Amino acid sequence: MDLRTVLYEVTDHVATVTLDRPHAMNSFTQETLDDFSLIWQTVKQDDDVHVVVLRAAGDRAFCTGMDVKEGIRRHPNVWSQTDPGEQLSPKLNHVWKPLVCAVHGMAAGGAFYWLNEADIIICSRDATFFDPHVTYGLTAAMEPIGLARRIPLGEALRIALLGLDERVSAARALQIGLVSEVLPPEQLWERADEIARTIAAKPPAAIQGTVRAIWESLDATRTQALRTGLSYTQLGNPVGKAEVDRSSVSRSQWTLR
């Protein structure tokens, strides 16, 4: 792929995507949007990819949102303008392969386009999370709306309304369920890769069906979600079961979290 703002590599069924604009705290530009359109299309179509890890280069930030100096391409007709998430976000691109995000440093504003649709988020001890929109006179909408579906509403509102005046620490992010693990910075990438490889070793039909069933349930009533989920087991289980020898599955090697 001809990518300009990120690095992409696939090893052992894990696609590792690295935001590579550390000089600009990995803020995204129109080129980044175009890069991710291509990445999600590739990930969706490449059956060699089972899991995606998203991480960022440099020491200061995972991502600080849109690059305000370069900006992004906007249609002159306001009714024809689209949300950057339509290119950045995996689930909006119908990618049902798990996304593991490894966050270090600052994760702000538009970074939540990825975090809100991640399946697993881990972070380093130096990670901080915040949304600066309202401080600059901008309505905070897309990011906190997505965030309110994975953490308590009051926490999402506090992040949105306090803007630059407060940041969520790694410890607090763990308490509210935004992240599931906090690590020393030097262990972050290795641990994200370990989690991804553990998932990637499982039958991909079962993994992707699980991701899709759970995420699509968020837009449905409980009864409808259960009915749809049943159809996914009927479609996916025959494929997934054929991909694994049940008698060879280890039952003694597990970890306690």
Stockholm file with secondary structure:
# STOCKHOLM 1.0

chainA/1-257         MDLRTVLYEVTDHVATVTLDRPHAMNSFTQETLDDFSLIWQTVKQDDDVHVVVLRAAGDRAFCTGMDVKEGIRRHPNVWSQTDPGEQLSPKLNHVWKPLVCAVHGMAAGGAFYWLNEADIIICSRDATFFDPHVTYGLTAAMEPIGLARRIPLGEALRIALLGLDERVSAARALQIGLVSEVLPPEQLWERADEIARTIAAKPPAAIQGTVRAIWESLDATRTQALRTGLSYTQLGNPVGKAEVDRSSVSRSQWTLR
#=GR chainA/1-257 SS CCCSSEEEEEETTEEEEEECCGGGTTCBCHHHHHHHHHHHHHHHHCTTCCEEEEEECSSSEEECSBCTTTCCCCCSSGGGCCCTHHHHCTGGGTCCSCEEEEECBEEEGGGHHHHTTCSEEEEETTCEEECCGGGGTCCCCHHHHHHTTTSCHHHHHHHHHHGGGCCEEHHHHHHTTSCSEEECGGGHHHHHHHHHHHHHTSCHHHHHHHHHHHHHHTTSCHHHHHHHHHHHHHHHHHHHHHTSCGGGCCSSCCCCC
#=GC SS_cons         CCCSSEEEEEETTEEEEEECCGGGTTCBCHHHHHHHHHHHHHHHHCTTCCEEEEEECSSSEEECSBCTTTCCCCCSSGGGCCCTHHHHCTGGGTCCSCEEEEECBEEEGGGHHHHTTCSEEEEETTCEEECCGGGGTCCCCHHHHHHTTTSCHHHHHHHHHHGGGCCEEHHHHHHTTSCSEEECGGGHHHHHHHHHHHHHTSCHHHHHHHHHHHHHHTTSCHHHHHHHHHHHHHHHHHHHHHTSCGGGCCSSCCCCC
//
